[in-house]
Amino acid sequence: MASRCVNNLGGRVILKEATSEQVNDYVRKHCREYYEMPPDFVFKEIRMLLKSPMLVGLQIKKGKILLPFTKPCPGYGTILYEIAAKETDLDFIRSNLTKVSG
């Protein structure tokens, strides 16, 4: 069985080598709905590697999720991805994470 990797989610990189603060600020600015994601949260069978809790944002009208991930490889650091989301993905985030008010 192929290992699950964040790269397999597709989408595009919005921020690269970002700090937690930069990721959270971007998500707050570009999403009306966002949730706190703890390190090691599992989404789509992929463990989200993070050094500290960060915000994951839902862009409902666009059908996108803004998803932070920390790659341990040199030159990557923390990345914020924009990935396509199905309604089940949005429901999973809503059901398993704590909503943060803006």
N, CA, C and O atoms as a MOPAC input file, in Angstrom:
PM7 MOZYME 1SCF
protein

 N      0.84700 1    -1.19600 1     0.00000 1
 C      0.00000 1     0.00000 1     0.00000 1
 C      0.88500 1     1.25100 1     0.00000 1
 O      1.84300 1     1.34000 1     0.76800 1
 N      0.56600 1     2.18500 1    -0.84200 1
 C      1.36300 1     3.41000 1    -0.93200 1
 C      1.19800 1     4.23500 1     0.34300 1
 O      0.11200 1     4.29900 1     0.91800 1
 N      2.27500 1     4.85400 1     0.76900 1
 C      2.17700 1     5.67600 1     1.98200 1
 C      1.42400 1     6.95700 1     1.65700 1
 O      1.51800 1     7.49500 1     0.55400 1
 N      0.68300 1     7.42400 1     2.63400 1
 C     -0.10000 1     8.64100 1     2.44000 1
 C      0.81000 1     9.83900 1     2.67100 1
 O      1.50200 1     9.91600 1     3.68600 1
 N      0.80500 1    10.75000 1     1.74800 1
 C      1.66600 1    11.93300 1     1.82700 1
 C      0.82600 1    13.16300 1     1.51600 1
 O     -0.08200 1    13.11800 1     0.68600 1
 N      1.13700 1    14.24900 1     2.18400 1
 C      0.38600 1    15.48300 1     1.96600 1
 C      0.45900 1    15.92300 1     0.49800 1
 O     -0.46800 1    16.56200 1     0.00100 1
 N      1.53800 1    15.58900 1    -0.19000 1
 C      1.66200 1    15.94400 1    -1.61100 1
 C      0.57700 1    15.27700 1    -2.45600 1
 O      0.20400 1    15.79800 1    -3.50800 1
 N      0.06700 1    14.12500 1    -2.00300 1
 C     -0.96800 1    13.41200 1    -2.75800 1
 C     -2.32200 1    14.10900 1    -2.71700 1
 O     -3.22600 1    13.74200 1    -3.46800 1
 N     -2.47500 1    15.10500 1    -1.85400 1
 C     -3.74100 1    15.83200 1    -1.77600 1
 C     -3.90000 1    16.80100 1    -2.93800 1
 O     -4.99700 1    17.30100 1    -3.18400 1
 N     -2.81600 1    17.06800 1    -3.65300 1
 C     -2.88500 1    18.01200 1    -4.76300 1
 C     -3.00700 1    19.43100 1    -4.24400 1
 O     -2.52800 1    19.74200 1    -3.15400 1
 N     -3.63700 1    20.27700 1    -5.00700 1
 C     -3.78500 1    21.65500 1    -4.57700 1
 C     -2.55000 1    22.48100 1    -4.88900 1
 O     -1.70200 1    22.09200 1    -5.69300 1
 N     -2.47200 1    23.62500 1    -4.23400 1
 C     -1.33200 1    24.50900 1    -4.49400 1
 C     -0.78400 1    25.04800 1    -3.18700 1
 O     -1.48900 1    25.14900 1    -2.18300 1
 N      0.48600 1    25.38900 1    -3.22900 1
 C      1.15400 1    25.95900 1    -2.06000 1
 C      0.86700 1    27.45700 1    -2.03300 1
 O      1.11400 1    28.16300 1    -3.01100 1
 N      0.34600 1    27.93300 1    -0.90900 1
 C      0.06300 1    29.36100 1    -0.75200 1
 C      1.20600 1    30.04700 1    -0.01100 1
 O      1.65500 1    31.12300 1    -0.40700 1
 N      1.67300 1    29.41900 1     1.06400 1
 C      2.80600 1    29.93400 1     1.83500 1
 C      3.82800 1    28.82000 1     1.99100 1
 O      3.46100 1    27.65400 1     2.13100 1
 N      5.10800 1    29.17400 1     1.96900 1
 C      6.17700 1    28.19900 1     2.15200 1
 C      7.17200 1    28.77100 1     3.15100 1
 O      7.41400 1    29.97800 1     3.17300 1
 N      7.74600 1    27.90600 1     3.97700 1
 C      8.67400 1    28.32700 1     5.03200 1
 C      8.03300 1    29.42200 1     5.88900 1
 O      8.65700 1    30.44100 1     6.18500 1
 N      6.79300 1    29.19500 1     6.27400 1
 C      6.01500 1    30.18500 1     7.02600 1
 C      6.08800 1    29.90100 1     8.53000 1
 O      6.35500 1    28.77500 1     8.94900 1
 N      5.85200 1    30.92200 1     9.31400 1
 C      5.73600 1    30.74900 1    10.76200 1
 C      4.27700 1    30.41000 1    11.08400 1
 O      3.38500 1    30.60300 1    10.25700 1
 N      4.05300 1    29.90500 1    12.28900 1
 C      2.67700 1    29.62500 1    12.72800 1
 C      1.84400 1    30.89200 1    12.65300 1
 O      0.68700 1    30.85400 1    12.23500 1
 N      2.42200 1    32.00100 1    13.05200 1
 C      1.71500 1    33.27900 1    13.04000 1
 C      1.32400 1    33.68800 1    11.62000 1
 O      0.21200 1    34.16800 1    11.40000 1
 N      2.22800 1    33.50300 1    10.65700 1
 C      1.92200 1    33.85000 1     9.26000 1
 C      0.78900 1    32.97900 1     8.71500 1
 O     -0.10300 1    33.47400 1     8.02700 1
 N      0.82800 1    31.68100 1     9.02400 1
 C     -0.22900 1    30.77000 1     8.58100 1
 C     -1.56600 1    31.19400 1     9.18800 1
 O     -2.55900 1    31.33700 1     8.47400 1
 N     -1.58800 1    31.39500 1    10.50400 1
 C     -2.84100 1    31.75800 1    11.17800 1
 C     -3.38600 1    33.08700 1    10.67800 1
 O     -4.59300 1    33.22000 1    10.48000 1
 N     -2.51800 1    34.07600 1    10.46900 1
 C     -2.96200 1    35.37400 1     9.95000 1
 C     -3.57300 1    35.22600 1     8.55500 1
 O     -4.61300 1    35.81800 1     8.26600 1
 N     -2.92900 1    34.44000 1     7.69300 1
 C     -3.43800 1    34.24300 1     6.33700 1
 C     -4.81400 1    33.58100 1     6.37100 1
 O     -5.73600 1    34.00700 1     5.67700 1
 N     -4.94100 1    32.52700 1     7.19400 1
 C     -6.22300 1    31.81200 1     7.28500 1
 C     -7.31800 1    32.74600 1     7.80400 1
 O     -8.42500 1    32.76400 1     7.26600 1
 N     -7.01100 1    33.52200 1     8.84900 1
 C     -8.01500 1    34.46200 1     9.38700 1
 C     -8.45800 1    35.47300 1     8.33400 1
 O     -9.63200 1    35.83700 1     8.26900 1
 N     -7.52200 1    35.92100 1     7.51700 1
 C     -7.79300 1    36.95800 1     6.51800 1
 C     -8.58500 1    36.41000 1     5.31700 1
 O     -9.36200 1    37.14400 1     4.70600 1
 N     -8.39300 1    35.12400 1     4.97600 1
 C     -8.96900 1    34.58600 1     3.74800 1
 C    -10.10000 1    33.57500 1     3.94700 1
 O    -10.64100 1    33.05000 1     2.97300 1
 N    -10.45600 1    33.30100 1     5.19900 1
 C    -11.53300 1    32.33600 1     5.47200 1
 C    -12.49300 1    32.91600 1     6.50300 1
 O    -12.07200 1    33.56400 1     7.46200 1
 N    -13.76900 1    32.68000 1     6.30100 1
 C    -14.75700 1    33.10000 1     7.30300 1
 C    -14.89900 1    32.06400 1     8.40100 1
 O    -15.33900 1    32.37300 1     9.50800 1
 N    -14.52200 1    30.82700 1     8.08800 1
 C    -14.69000 1    29.72600 1     9.03600 1
 C    -13.33900 1    29.02400 1     9.19500 1
 O    -12.74300 1    28.58500 1     8.21100 1
 N    -12.86000 1    28.92200 1    10.44000 1
 C    -11.57700 1    28.24000 1    10.66900 1
 C    -11.56100 1    27.55000 1    12.02300 1
 O    -12.29900 1    27.90100 1    12.94400 1
 N    -10.69300 1    26.55700 1    12.10400 1
 C    -10.64500 1    25.64900 1    13.24500 1
 C     -9.20000 1    25.45900 1    13.68700 1
 O     -8.27600 1    25.54500 1    12.87900 1
 N     -9.01500 1    25.20000 1    14.97600 1
 C     -7.66900 1    24.93400 1    15.47700 1
 C     -7.34000 1    23.46100 1    15.26200 1
 O     -8.07200 1    22.57400 1    15.70200 1
 N     -6.22200 1    23.21900 1    14.57800 1
 C     -5.77400 1    21.86100 1    14.30300 1
 C     -4.53700 1    21.56500 1    15.13600 1
 O     -3.52800 1    22.25900 1    15.01300 1
 N     -4.60300 1    20.53300 1    15.99100 1
 C     -3.44500 1    20.19400 1    16.81000 1
 C     -2.39700 1    19.41900 1    15.99900 1
 O     -2.72800 1    18.82700 1    14.97200 1
 N     -1.13800 1    19.42000 1    16.45200 1
 C     -0.12200 1    18.57900 1    15.80300 1
 C     -0.59100 1    17.11500 1    15.80100 1
 O     -1.23100 1    16.65700 1    16.74700 1
 N     -0.26800 1    16.41000 1    14.74800 1
 C     -0.57600 1    14.98400 1    14.57900 1
 C     -2.05000 1    14.68000 1    14.29700 1
 O     -2.45100 1    13.51800 1    14.34800 1
 N     -2.85800 1    15.69400 1    14.00400 1
 C     -4.24300 1    15.45400 1    13.58500 1
 C     -4.21300 1    14.64900 1    12.28100 1
 O     -3.38000 1    14.91000 1    11.41300 1
 N     -5.10900 1    13.68300 1    12.14300 1
 C     -5.13900 1    12.85100 1    10.94100 1
 C     -6.30300 1    13.29300 1    10.04700 1
 O     -7.46400 1    13.26900 1    10.45600 1
 N     -5.96200 1    13.69600 1     8.81900 1
 C     -6.94700 1    14.13200 1     7.82400 1
 C     -6.68600 1    13.35700 1     6.54400 1
 O     -5.57100 1    13.37700 1     6.02100 1
 N     -7.69400 1    12.67900 1     6.03900 1
 C     -7.57500 1    11.86800 1     4.81400 1
 C     -6.42200 1    10.85900 1     4.93900 1
 O     -5.64000 1    10.66800 1     4.00800 1
 N     -6.34000 1    10.21900 1     6.12000 1
 C     -5.33600 1     9.19400 1     6.40500 1
 C     -3.90400 1     9.74400 1     6.41200 1
 O     -2.94800 1     8.97700 1     6.30200 1
 N     -3.75500 1    11.04800 1     6.53800 1
 C     -2.43000 1    11.66800 1     6.58400 1
 C     -2.27500 1    12.38900 1     7.91900 1
 O     -3.10700 1    13.21500 1     8.29300 1
 N     -1.20600 1    12.06500 1     8.62600 1
 C     -0.93300 1    12.72800 1     9.89800 1
 C     -0.34800 1    14.11000 1     9.59700 1
 O      0.68500 1    14.23100 1     8.93900 1
 N     -1.02700 1    15.14500 1    10.08900 1
 C     -0.59100 1    16.51500 1     9.84400 1
 C      0.55100 1    16.86600 1    10.80100 1
 O      0.34500 1    17.03400 1    12.00300 1
 N      1.72900 1    16.97000 1    10.25500 1
 C      2.89800 1    17.30100 1    11.06100 1
 C      2.92600 1    18.80600 1    11.29800 1
 O      2.99100 1    19.59100 1    10.35200 1
 N      2.87600 1    19.19600 1    12.54900 1
 C      2.93800 1    20.60800 1    12.93300 1
 C      3.75800 1    20.70600 1    14.21300 1
 O      3.77800 1    19.77600 1    15.01900 1
 N      4.43600 1    21.83800 1    14.39600 1
 C      5.19400 1    22.05300 1    15.63400 1
 C      4.28700 1    22.56400 1    16.74500 1
 O      4.57500 1    22.36700 1    17.92500 1
 N      3.20200 1    23.21200 1    16.37300 1
 C      2.24900 1    23.75100 1    17.34900 1
 C      0.87300 1    23.79100 1    16.68500 1
 O      0.78300 1    23.68100 1    15.46200 1
 N     -0.20800 1    23.94700 1    17.47100 1
 C     -1.52900 1    24.04600 1    16.84900 1
 C     -1.58900 1    25.22600 1    15.87000 1
 O     -1.03700 1    26.29400 1    16.13500 1
 N     -2.26100 1    25.01700 1    14.74600 1
 C     -2.44100 1    26.07300 1    13.74200 1
 C     -3.86500 1    26.03100 1    13.23500 1
 O     -4.60700 1    25.08300 1    13.49000 1
 N     -4.23100 1    27.07100 1    12.51700 1
 C     -5.58800 1    27.15600 1    11.98000 1
 C     -5.69000 1    26.47100 1    10.62400 1
 O     -4.80400 1    26.59300 1     9.77800 1
 N     -6.78600 1    25.75200 1    10.43900 1
 C     -7.16000 1    25.21100 1     9.13800 1
 C     -8.41800 1    25.97400 1     8.73900 1
 O     -9.34800 1    26.09700 1     9.53500 1
 N     -8.45000 1    26.48300 1     7.51400 1
 C     -9.56000 1    27.32700 1     7.08600 1
 C    -10.43300 1    26.66500 1     6.04400 1
 O     -9.95300 1    25.91000 1     5.19800 1
 N    -11.73000 1    26.95700 1     6.11400 1
 C    -12.68000 1    26.44600 1     5.12600 1
 C    -13.14800 1    27.60100 1     4.24200 1
 O    -13.62000 1    28.62500 1     4.73700 1
 N    -13.01100 1    27.42200 1     2.93900 1
 C    -13.53500 1    28.38500 1     1.97000 1
 C    -14.71200 1    27.69500 1     1.27800 1
 O    -14.56100 1    27.02900 1     0.25400 1
 N    -15.87500 1    27.87700 1     1.87300 1
 C    -17.06300 1    27.12800 1     1.48000 1
 C    -17.44500 1    27.38000 1     0.01800 1
 O    -17.64000 1    26.42700 1    -0.73700 1
 N    -17.55400 1    28.64900 1    -0.39300 1
 C    -17.98500 1    28.96400 1    -1.76200 1
 C    -17.01400 1    28.44300 1    -2.81200 1
 O    -17.43300 1    28.02400 1    -3.89200 1
 N    -15.71500 1    28.46500 1    -2.50300 1
 C    -14.69500 1    27.98000 1    -3.44300 1
 C    -14.53100 1    26.46500 1    -3.38400 1
 O    -13.94000 1    25.86400 1    -4.28100 1
 N    -15.06100 1    25.84400 1    -2.31500 1
 C    -14.87100 1    24.40500 1    -2.14600 1
 C    -13.42400 1    24.05800 1    -1.84800 1
 O    -12.89300 1    23.08300 1    -2.37900 1
 N    -12.78100 1    24.85800 1    -0.99600 1
 C    -11.36000 1    24.68000 1    -0.68300 1
 C    -11.13800 1    24.61300 1     0.82200 1
 O    -11.92900 1    25.12500 1     1.61500 1
 N    -10.03600 1    23.96500 1     1.18900 1
 C     -9.55700 1    23.95700 1     2.56400 1
 C     -8.13700 1    24.50200 1     2.54600 1
 O     -7.32500 1    24.10900 1     1.70900 1
 N     -7.84000 1    25.41200 1     3.47400 1
 C     -6.46600 1    25.89100 1     3.65900 1
 C     -5.87700 1    25.06600 1     4.79200 1
 O     -6.33100 1    25.14100 1     5.93400 1
 N     -4.86300 1    24.27900 1     4.46300 1
 C     -4.35000 1    23.24900 1     5.35100 1
 C     -2.85800 1    23.42400 1     5.61700 1
 O     -2.06000 1    23.32800 1     4.68500 1
 N     -2.45600 1    23.67900 1     6.87300 1
 C     -1.02900 1    23.80500 1     7.18100 1
 C     -0.38500 1    22.43400 1     7.38500 1
 O     -1.03500 1    21.48200 1     7.81600 1
 N      0.89800 1    22.36000 1     7.06700 1
 C      1.66000 1    21.12700 1     7.22900 1
 C      3.12600 1    21.51000 1     7.35100 1
 O      3.59300 1    22.40900 1     6.65200 1
 N      3.85100 1    20.83500 1     8.22900 1
 C      5.28600 1    21.11200 1     8.36200 1
 C      6.06500 1    19.95300 1     7.76800 1
 O      5.96000 1    18.81900 1     8.23500 1
 N      6.85100 1    20.24400 1     6.73300 1
 C      7.70300 1    19.22300 1     6.12000 1
 C      9.05700 1    19.26700 1     6.81900 1
 O      9.65900 1    20.33400 1     6.93800 1
 N      9.53800 1    18.11400 1     7.28000 1
 C     10.81800 1    18.10500 1     7.97700 1
 C     12.01500 1    18.29200 1     7.04100 1
 O     13.13900 1    18.45100 1     7.51700 1
 N     11.80100 1    18.27800 1     5.73600 1
 C     12.90000 1    18.42000 1     4.78000 1
 C     13.46600 1    19.84500 1     4.81000 1
 O     12.71200 1    20.80200 1     4.98600 1
 N     14.78400 1    19.99600 1     4.64000 1
 C     15.37300 1    21.34300 1     4.57300 1
 C     14.77400 1    22.14400 1     3.41500 1
 O     14.52100 1    21.60200 1     2.33900 1
 N     14.55500 1    23.42700 1     3.64600 1
 C     14.04900 1    24.29900 1     2.59300 1
 C     12.53500 1    24.31600 1     2.45700 1
 O     12.00400 1    25.00600 1     1.58700 1
 N     11.82900 1    23.56700 1     3.30000 1
 C     10.37100 1    23.55000 1     3.22000 1
 C      9.73900 1    24.18600 1     4.45200 1
 O      9.03000 1    25.18500 1     4.33400 1
 N      9.98400 1    23.62800 1     5.62200 1
 C      9.37500 1    24.16000 1     6.83500 1
 C      7.86400 1    24.03600 1     6.78100 1
 O      7.33000 1    23.07800 1     6.22300 1
 N      7.17900 1    25.01100 1     7.36500 1
 C      5.71600 1    24.97100 1     7.39400 1
 C      5.15300 1    25.55500 1     6.10400 1
 O      5.55300 1    26.62400 1     5.64400 1
 N      4.21600 1    24.81100 1     5.54500 1
 C      3.59700 1    25.15200 1     4.26400 1
 C      2.09200 1    25.27800 1     4.48700 1
 O      1.51600 1    24.54100 1     5.28700 1
 N      1.46400 1    26.20200 1     3.78600 1
 C      0.01000 1    26.29300 1     3.78400 1
 C     -0.46600 1    25.90300 1     2.38900 1
 O     -0.14300 1    26.56100 1     1.40100 1
 N     -1.24400 1    24.81600 1     2.32900 1
 C     -1.79500 1    24.31600 1     1.06900 1
 C     -3.23400 1    24.77500 1     0.91200 1
 O     -3.95800 1    24.94700 1     1.89200 1
 N     -3.63500 1    24.97100 1    -0.33500 1
 C     -5.04800 1    25.15100 1    -0.67400 1
 C     -5.44200 1    23.89800 1    -1.45100 1
 O     -4.94000 1    23.64700 1    -2.54600 1
 N     -6.35400 1    23.11500 1    -0.86300 1
 C     -6.76300 1    21.86800 1    -1.51600 1
 C     -8.26500 1    21.88100 1    -1.79000 1
 O     -9.03300 1    22.53900 1    -1.09000 1
 N     -8.66400 1    21.14400 1    -2.81800 1
 C    -10.08700 1    21.00400 1    -3.13400 1
 C    -10.74900 1    20.18800 1    -2.03700 1
 O    -10.16300 1    19.23700 1    -1.52000 1
 N    -11.97200 1    20.56100 1    -1.68300 1
 C    -12.67800 1    19.88700 1    -0.58800 1
 C    -14.07200 1    19.47000 1    -1.00900 1
 O    -14.79800 1    20.21700 1    -1.66400 1
 N    -14.42400 1    18.26400 1    -0.61600 1
 C    -15.79700 1    17.78800 1    -0.79000 1
 C    -16.56300 1    18.13200 1     0.48200 1
 O    -15.96500 1    18.47000 1     1.50300 1
 N    -17.86700 1    18.04700 1     0.41400 1
 C    -18.69600 1    18.33600 1     1.59300 1
 C    -18.32200 1    17.43300 1     2.76400 1
 O    -18.35200 1    17.86800 1     3.91500 1
 N    -17.96900 1    16.17600 1     2.48000 1
 C    -17.57200 1    15.25000 1     3.55500 1
 C    -16.28400 1    15.71200 1     4.23600 1
 O    -16.11500 1    15.50700 1     5.43800 1
 N    -15.36800 1    16.33700 1     3.47500 1
 C    -14.12800 1    16.87000 1     4.06600 1
 C    -14.44700 1    18.02600 1     5.01500 1
 O    -13.89700 1    18.11200 1     6.11300 1
 N    -15.33800 1    18.90600 1     4.57700 1
 C    -15.73300 1    20.04400 1     5.41400 1
 C    -16.40800 1    19.55300 1     6.68500 1
 O    -16.13400 1    20.05900 1     7.77400 1
 N    -17.28900 1    18.57100 1     6.55000 1
 C    -17.98000 1    18.00400 1     7.71500 1
 C    -16.99500 1    17.34500 1     8.67700 1
 O    -17.15400 1    17.44800 1     9.89400 1
 N    -15.97900 1    16.66900 1     8.14000 1
 C    -14.98100 1    16.01000 1     8.98000 1
 C    -14.23400 1    17.04500 1     9.83500 1
 O    -14.04000 1    16.84300 1    11.03400 1
 N    -13.81900 1    18.14800 1     9.21100 1
 C    -13.12600 1    19.22200 1     9.93900 1
 C    -14.05300 1    19.78400 1    11.01800 1
 O    -13.65200 1    19.93700 1    12.17200 1
 N    -15.28700 1    20.08800 1    10.63500 1
 C    -16.25000 1    20.66900 1    11.58800 1
 C    -16.52300 1    19.74300 1    12.76600 1
 O    -16.68700 1    20.21000 1    13.89300 1
 N    -16.57400 1    18.45000 1    12.52400 1
 C    -16.91100 1    17.47900 1    13.56700 1
 C    -15.75000 1    17.13600 1    14.48200 1
 O    -15.96300 1    16.71600 1    15.61900 1
 N    -14.51600 1    17.30900 1    13.99900 1
 C    -13.36700 1    16.82300 1    14.75000 1
 C    -12.42800 1    17.89200 1    15.29100 1
 O    -11.49500 1    17.58000 1    16.03000 1
 N    -12.66500 1    19.14200 1    14.93100 1
 C    -11.80600 1    20.22300 1    15.41800 1
 C    -12.64300 1    21.30000 1    16.10200 1
 O    -13.85600 1    21.37200 1    15.90700 1
 N    -11.98900 1    22.13100 1    16.90100 1
 C    -12.66800 1    23.20700 1    17.62300 1
 C    -12.68200 1    24.47000 1    16.78600 1
 O    -11.64200 1    24.94900 1    16.33400 1
 N    -13.89100 1    25.00600 1    16.58600 1
 C    -14.04200 1    26.24500 1    15.80600 1
 C    -13.47200 1    27.41700 1    16.59900 1
 O    -13.65200 1    27.51800 1    17.81300 1
 N    -12.78200 1    28.29700 1    15.87900 1
 C    -12.21700 1    29.50800 1    16.48300 1
 C    -13.03300 1    30.68300 1    15.97600 1
 O    -13.25400 1    30.81100 1    14.77100 1
 N    -13.48900 1    31.55200 1    16.89200 1
 C    -14.24800 1    32.72400 1    16.44000 1
 C    -13.30500 1    33.85900 1    16.05800 1
 O    -12.25300 1    34.06200 1    16.66300 1
 N    -13.72200 1    34.58100 1    15.03900 1
 C    -12.88300 1    35.63500 1    14.49300 1
 C    -12.90500 1    36.89500 1    15.18800 1
 O    -12.22100 1    37.83500 1    14.78400 1

